[in-house]
Amino acid sequence: MDRSLHQQNSCVQKGTHKMLIHPTAIISDKAKIASDVRIGAYSIISGNVEISQGCTIGPHVIIKGVTKIGKNNHIYSFASIGGDP
């Protein structure tokens, strides 16, 4: 996992789009995240995860494995998706 995407202002530039990713979140280099996704504090996105447009990932969420989250979903705090908690 790589924290290199994060900046202190919680707004991450990836290509020409901006995502709102909390600086404490950990995002895998393999993850594919749409340009308008919000990711909360201490969330972990690992592996070949794909998160589509309009999604909000709450704080303390773990999404891993080969997992695809469709458009306009809200994943609430402390959820674990794609593997054992």
Secondary structure, DSSP 4 states (H G I P E B T S, - for coil): -B-TT--TTSEEEETTEEEEE-TT-EE-TT-EE-TT-EE-TT-EE-SS-EE-TT-EE-TT-EE-SS-EE-TT-EEPTT-EESS--
